[in-house]
Amino acid sequence: MKKALFLALALLIMGCSQEKKENQTAVVSEHATKPVAQAPVTKVEKPVEKKVEKTVTKKVVQSKPKPQKVAVVTTKRLDGAKIFVKCAGCHGKNAEKKALGKSHVIKGWAQAKIVNAVKGYKAGTYGGAMKGVMKGQVANLSDAEVNAVAKYISNL
């Protein structure tokens, strides 16, 4: 913008001085036999405008942290009857048999007695002749599953 104003002012000044020169030339030519050559007018070029690149600064907006997902442990009701299915092969459908003819009949045992026996088998601290076999059978049962099957057996 400043350059444009400066250019306009320069042209105005040059225009005024050009009129003066023409007037002077006319006065001189009246007195002289030869016309006076006018000074060449220099052509003023427009200044080249430079492209100005705008730098855009993005405002970083910090978002609120997302709430963490919390694993919700649901206590599903374990079906002791479904767990007992694998026991029934040796103990009988209603826990009325001696497993492989060597164990006790477990029908009618209290829930706490069954839980202690199964945990003892898992730890290897309970059982007689069937200790090794039972350890393999109950090794993968969780405490909740042991309680569920014990409750089921005690209610037979």
Buried (B, 14 or more C-beta within 10 A) or exposed (E): EEEEEEBEEEEEEEEEEEEEBEEEBEEEEEEEEEEEEEEEEEEEEEEEEEEEEEEEEEEEEEEEEEEEEEEEEEEEEBEBBEBBEEBEEBBBEEBEBBBEEEBEEBBEBEBEBBBBBBBBBBEEEBBEEBEEBBBEBBEEBEEEBBBBBBBBBBEB
